[in-house]
């Protein structure tokens, strides 16, 4: 059975079915999930049938694609409805969740009414309260305890029962108007299932980010007040505010394909003041929809432009509504007509390439940071003039090396490796043209060296632009290979290229993979901490020592028996280390984009006594 063929199941349904199992059946649940995964399935309209055995069928009724109640899962075995099969099916199916922030409603859709879980729709007295309510603090504590249990057990030990506890806590948090923490919990469950199933797209770093977001947000709910509390609560729906009249100029269009099976495009436009906006059309459909929707009309006002055309044209909009992250609303009061666009070398677009790359990277980091506020706004795009050097092999594949105007060597990677998209083919063609000078647009990838995913570039002939995910370059578009070229010499890696910060990062990742016990069995870490201190990271060394000590610390009672582990204290030490490594990694990334200066390079300044240490102290306390 392929769980992609199963309908999504609401978190509270999964939690209810698991909670109703007897202790004996809970022990058999993980094996039942694995066994059920090998059984054939059949879909008939809104009902999916799983053939448990020759005589027993399991049915999931999902009107609208979501199993919303426990009664919608029925089994024909003799033990039903108290059997393990119903809970196993719910655990094997994807978890239903509102579309992620990346997913827009189709641009022609009418604005939906405010959600009851949106803080903006609550009474003024509720949205302006200084501290979280007792119910919210209780929900946050439950999420923190469930997250700590995942950290204690590790991926291998966090089976269906542990996941159901997290789903129950997420459902309670959403009811208590804590959508940000609830969303983080669902992300943890999704990544847990991907890791346990051996999904090739799973990355441990993503799981670390999701778990740290869950633990950190749950902690902030109980301690924050005012605006910080509003950020910790999050929003169930993206708010749109009036922005008057806008004159917009198209930049490019990128395909969007999400892990949840949604597909479409996002078109980027810029205002006369340099602000960036997006117009999206993303809906269920995957990569096939992403390719096809680029040539559909942008239903924004009275314009008949397609997304691909808008990326090279302009719009005049009146009555515009804009979300904090720059998405243009498509309400009935919005009016838009087609207008003349501008080349990348003409004002106002040319100004986007005039800002120093280091300033652009610092701005992008504020929105791409692993624990950035989702409503913080800002763009993660960089606008650079580069000279192509050639292909560079990496463990994860081949990327394109280029030299920016400030002498910084930048690695350009593909945004999506799906063969239906043009990213990979275009990058390989560009790699065959060293010495070519291009104006490009890329998305910052936080790394200790300058790195971007390449999204768009000027046409190598100088005429027009290329949407690298949708348009396909040809060899005839590249400079004559017989013409003499003089590839630029790449500069050494950034200041963080050889940082020993990875010694702490790998222990953070090891914990989520194998659990607290594996970290507790480590030997002496003195050699690692000594190396970290020599690199000027004393706080990192102290955090590694404290994490190792907390993992192995177990108290005994008067009879010498081991007492239950203090999971909350260990989770605090782990969260402190995770937040600290993220803060230092961001600082190293920003430093890597600084212009290359002639002469001996100065030692980079690592914020171990500044922001990084402050993050560590804040998380600890």
CORDA-V168109 format. One line per field, one symbol per residue. phi: phi as a letter, one per 40 degrees, with the letter a starting at -180 (. if undefined). psi: psi as a letter, one per 30 degrees, with the letter a starting at -180 (. if undefined). burial: + if it has 24 or more other C-alpha atoms within 12 Angstrom, else -. Layout:
# CORDA-V168109
phi: ???
psi: ???
burial: ???
This chain:
# CORDA-V168109
phi: .bccccccbcdccdccccccccdcccccccccccccccccbabbgcbbbbccacbbbbbbcbcggbcbbcccbbbcccccccccccccccccccccaddcdccccdccccdcccccccdcccddcccbccbccdcccccccccccccccccccgccccccccccccccccccccccgbcccccccccccccdcccccgccccbccccdccccccccccccdcbcagcccdcccgbcbccbbcbgbbbbbcbabbcbbbccgcaibbbcbbcccgcbbbbbabadigccccccccbccccbgbcbcccccccbbabbbbgcbbcdcgcccbccccbabcbccacccbcccdcccccddcccccccccbcddbccdccggbbcbbbbbbcbicbcbdchbbbcbbcccgccbcbbccaccccbcdcccccccccbcgcbbcbbabcbdacbcabccbaaccdcgbgbbcccbcbcbccccddccccbbdccccdcccccbccdccccccccccccbgcccccccccbccccccccccgbccccccccccccccccbcbcccgcccdcccccccccccdccccccccccccccccccdcbcgdccccccccbbdcccccccccc
psi: kjfffklkkkefeeeeeefflleefeffeeeeeeefffkllkkjbgkkkkjeaffkkkkjjikggkjfleffjkkglffkgglfeeeeeeffllkkklklffkllkffkkkllkkfgkffflleeefgkelkleeeeeeeeeeeeeeeeeeefleefiaeeeeeeeeeeeeeeeeghifeeeeeeeeeeeeeeeeffgkffkkeeeeeeeeeeeeeeeeeeffllbeeeeeeeakfkkkkkkgbkkjkkkelkkkkklfggllalkkklklfgfkklkjljklkfaeeeeeeffglkjijbgkgkleeeefgalkjkkhkkklfggkklhlffkkklklkaklfglkfefffffkkeeeeeeeeefffkfhlkfgfalkgkkjlklkkeakkklefaklkklklfggkkkkklkfkgkfflgeeeeeeeefgikfkklklklkkjklflkklkkellkkfffjalkjffekklleffllkffkkliklkkllllfgegkgffeeefeeeeefefleeeefglakgeeeeeeeefggieeeeeeeeeeeeeefkkllafggkklkkieeeeeeeeeeeeeeeeeeeeeeeeeffkkkklakkkkkjkhfgceeeeeeeeee.
burial: +-+-+++++++++++++++-+---++--++-+++-++-+-+-----++++++----++++++--++++++-+++++-----+++++++++++++++++-+++++++++--------++++------+---+++--++-++++++++++++++++++++++++++++++++++++++++++++++++++++++++++-------+++++++++++++++++++++---+++++++++++++-----+++++++++++++++++++++++++++-+++++++++++-++++++++++++++++-+-+++++++++++++++++++++++++++--+++++--+++++--+++-+++-+++++++++++++++++++++++++++++++++++++------+++++++++++++++++++---++++++++++++++++++++++++++++++++++++++++---++++++++++---+++----------++-++++--++++++++++++++++++++++----+--++--++-++++++++++++++++++------------++++++++++++++++++++++++++++++++-------+++++---++-+++-++-
